[in-house]
Amino acid sequence: MIAELPRAVPQIYEQLVKPLTAVEQITLARLILADLPPSLVDDSTEWSEQDMREWSHSGRQYIEAVLAEAEDA
């Protein structure tokens, strides 16, 4: 089962996560991040260029999701 997990992750995302609202996805992400071992979390206060790109990309994705959800309402 564990060996199959990496291939199953995209399916889990498509079937279970993607249909969630933006708020539900953020809640799920917070739960997952809170469960990570501290050794995997970079707690430095300096942001790298990659950090800034990822943050910017995530922000755009969130805004697009919220706007799409608002259009559907």
FITORMAR-29557 format. One record per residue: residue number from 1; x, y, z of N, C-alpha, C, CB in turn. Coordinates in steps of 0.02 Angstrom, whole numbers. Glycine has a CB too. Layout:
// residues N
seq | n_u | n_v | n_w | ca_u | ca_v | ca_w | c_u | c_v | c_w | cb_u | cb_v | cb_w
NUM | X | Y | Z | X | Y | Z | X | Y | Z | X | Y | Z
...
// end
This chain:
// residues 73
seq | n_u | n_v | n_w | ca_u | ca_v | ca_w | c_u | c_v | c_w | cb_u | cb_v | cb_w
1 | 41 | -60 | 0 | 0 | 0 | 0 | 43 | 63 | 0 | -47 | 0 | 60
2 | 95 | 65 | 43 | 138 | 124 | 46 | 172 | 136 | -21 | 190 | 115 | 102
3 | 194 | 84 | -54 | 227 | 92 | -119 | 179 | 121 | -171 | 255 | 25 | -144
4 | 115 | 109 | -164 | 66 | 134 | -211 | 45 | 206 | -197 | 5 | 90 | -211
5 | 61 | 231 | -138 | 38 | 297 | -118 | 59 | 353 | -165 | 63 | 312 | -49
6 | 124 | 357 | -185 | 142 | 413 | -230 | 101 | 415 | -294 | 215 | 408 | -248
7 | 83 | 358 | -322 | 41 | 357 | -382 | -31 | 374 | -366 | 45 | 289 | -417
8 | -52 | 360 | -305 | -121 | 372 | -285 | -133 | 446 | -267 | -139 | 328 | -227
9 | -81 | 482 | -250 | -89 | 551 | -228 | -126 | 594 | -279 | -21 | 582 | -212
10 | -108 | 593 | -343 | -146 | 633 | -391 | -220 | 613 | -394 | -116 | 626 | -461
11 | -234 | 549 | -387 | -304 | 526 | -387 | -340 | 552 | -325 | -308 | 449 | -391
12 | -307 | 549 | -268 | -337 | 574 | -206 | -353 | 648 | -214 | -290 | 563 | -146
13 | -305 | 684 | -242 | -316 | 756 | -252 | -375 | 769 | -298 | -253 | 789 | -281
14 | -376 | 736 | -356 | -430 | 747 | -405 | -498 | 728 | -378 | -415 | 707 | -468
15 | -502 | 672 | -342 | -567 | 646 | -321 | -591 | 675 | -254 | -563 | 572 | -315
16 | -545 | 689 | -209 | -566 | 710 | -142 | -550 | 782 | -124 | -533 | 666 | -92
17 | -494 | 807 | -146 | -473 | 874 | -126 | -499 | 928 | -174 | -397 | 878 | -122
18 | -490 | 917 | -238 | -509 | 967 | -287 | -582 | 989 | -282 | -496 | 941 | -357
19 | -629 | 943 | -269 | -699 | 964 | -263 | -714 | 1007 | -201 | -743 | 903 | -262
20 | -668 | 1009 | -152 | -680 | 1048 | -92 | -679 | 1123 | -108 | -627 | 1032 | -39
21 | -712 | 1162 | -67 | -708 | 1234 | -75 | -638 | 1258 | -57 | -762 | 1270 | -30
22 | -622 | 1319 | -75 | -556 | 1347 | -60 | -544 | 1347 | 15 | -550 | 1419 | -88
23 | -595 | 1364 | 54 | -588 | 1365 | 127 | -574 | 1295 | 153 | -651 | 1394 | 160
24 | -608 | 1246 | 127 | -598 | 1177 | 149 | -528 | 1152 | 129 | -651 | 1130 | 118
25 | -504 | 1172 | 70 | -437 | 1153 | 48 | -384 | 1185 | 94 | -425 | 1174 | -25
26 | -394 | 1247 | 112 | -346 | 1281 | 157 | -347 | 1248 | 225 | -363 | 1356 | 162
27 | -405 | 1230 | 250 | -410 | 1196 | 314 | -373 | 1130 | 312 | -484 | 1185 | 334
28 | -382 | 1092 | 258 | -348 | 1029 | 250 | -272 | 1040 | 246 | -372 | 993 | 187
29 | -251 | 1090 | 209 | -179 | 1105 | 204 | -150 | 1122 | 273 | -167 | 1163 | 155
30 | -187 | 1161 | 312 | -163 | 1178 | 379 | -156 | 1116 | 422 | -210 | 1228 | 412
31 | -204 | 1071 | 418 | -200 | 1009 | 457 | -139 | 967 | 437 | -264 | 968 | 448
32 | -127 | 963 | 372 | -70 | 924 | 347 | -5 | 957 | 370 | -72 | 918 | 270
33 | 1 | 1023 | 361 | 62 | 1057 | 381 | 74 | 1053 | 456 | 59 | 1130 | 359
34 | 22 | 1057 | 496 | 29 | 1054 | 568 | 53 | 985 | 590 | -37 | 1070 | 602
35 | 42 | 934 | 550 | 61 | 866 | 567 | 132 | 848 | 545 | 12 | 818 | 537
36 | 165 | 893 | 509 | 234 | 879 | 486 | 282 | 880 | 545 | 255 | 929 | 432
37 | 333 | 838 | 544 | 383 | 840 | 596 | 420 | 907 | 594 | 433 | 781 | 589
38 | 438 | 935 | 651 | 472 | 1000 | 652 | 535 | 1002 | 610 | 489 | 1018 | 723
39 | 569 | 945 | 603 | 631 | 944 | 564 | 619 | 959 | 489 | 665 | 876 | 571
40 | 558 | 950 | 466 | 543 | 964 | 395 | 521 | 1036 | 383 | 489 | 917 | 371
41 | 508 | 1072 | 437 | 483 | 1140 | 431 | 540 | 1189 | 437 | 429 | 1154 | 484
42 | 548 | 1231 | 386 | 599 | 1283 | 387 | 571 | 1343 | 424 | 622 | 1303 | 315
43 | 599 | 1357 | 483 | 572 | 1412 | 523 | 614 | 1475 | 518 | 565 | 1391 | 595
44 | 656 | 1479 | 467 | 696 | 1539 | 459 | 651 | 1597 | 440 | 751 | 1528 | 404
45 | 673 | 1656 | 456 | 633 | 1716 | 442 | 650 | 1747 | 374 | 644 | 1768 | 497
46 | 700 | 1720 | 340 | 718 | 1746 | 275 | 686 | 1705 | 220 | 795 | 1747 | 266
47 | 661 | 1739 | 169 | 628 | 1706 | 113 | 677 | 1702 | 55 | 563 | 1743 | 92
48 | 682 | 1643 | 25 | 723 | 1635 | -35 | 682 | 1657 | -96 | 747 | 1561 | -43
49 | 716 | 1661 | -153 | 680 | 1678 | -215 | 628 | 1625 | -230 | 730 | 1684 | -274
50 | 644 | 1562 | -217 | 596 | 1508 | -228 | 536 | 1515 | -181 | 629 | 1439 | -218
51 | 549 | 1533 | -118 | 494 | 1545 | -71 | 446 | 1598 | -98 | 521 | 1565 | -2
52 | 475 | 1652 | -123 | 434 | 1708 | -149 | 394 | 1685 | -210 | 479 | 1768 | -167
53 | 425 | 1647 | -255 | 389 | 1623 | -314 | 331 | 1577 | -293 | 437 | 1585 | -362
54 | 345 | 1531 | -246 | 293 | 1485 | -224 | 237 | 1522 | -189 | 323 | 1432 | -177
55 | 253 | 1570 | -148 | 203 | 1609 | -112 | 159 | 1648 | -162 | 236 | 1657 | -62
56 | 192 | 1678 | -210 | 156 | 1716 | -261 | 110 | 1670 | -302 | 205 | 1753 | -308
57 | 136 | 1613 | -322 | 96 | 1565 | -361 | 36 | 1541 | -320 | 140 | 1505 | -382
58 | 47 | 1524 | -257 | -7 | 1500 | -214 | -60 | 1554 | -206 | 19 | 1478 | -146
59 | -39 | 1616 | -198 | -86 | 1671 | -190 | -129 | 1679 | -252 | -49 | 1735 | -176
60 | -98 | 1674 | -310 | -137 | 1679 | -373 | -186 | 1622 | -379 | -90 | 1679 | -434
61 | -165 | 1561 | -361 | -210 | 1504 | -364 | -269 | 1514 | -317 | -173 | 1439 | -347
62 | -256 | 1539 | -258 | -309 | 1550 | -209 | -359 | 1602 | -235 | -280 | 1572 | -141
63 | -333 | 1657 | -261 | -376 | 1710 | -287 | -419 | 1684 | -344 | -334 | 1771 | -310
64 | -388 | 1646 | -389 | -426 | 1617 | -445 | -481 | 1571 | -421 | -378 | 1580 | -493
65 | -465 | 1531 | -370 | -515 | 1484 | -343 | -573 | 1522 | -310 | -482 | 1437 | -291
66 | -557 | 1574 | -273 | -610 | 1613 | -240 | -653 | 1649 | -292 | -580 | 1665 | -192
67 | -622 | 1677 | -344 | -660 | 1711 | -395 | -703 | 1662 | -434 | -613 | 1749 | -443
68 | -678 | 1603 | -449 | -717 | 1553 | -484 | -775 | 1530 | -442 | -673 | 1492 | -503
69 | -763 | 1523 | -377 | -817 | 1502 | -332 | -870 | 1556 | -327 | -789 | 1487 | -262
70 | -849 | 1619 | -328 | -897 | 1674 | -325 | -939 | 1678 | -389 | -859 | 1741 | -313
71 | -908 | 1663 | -446 | -945 | 1664 | -509 | -997 | 1609 | -511 | -896 | 1657 | -568
72 | -981 | 1552 | -480 | -1028 | 1496 | -479 | -1087 | 1508 | -432 | -992 | 1432 | -460
73 | -1077 | 1551 | -384 | -1129 | 1563 | -333 | -1185 | 1605 | -361 | -1100 | 1597 | -271
// end
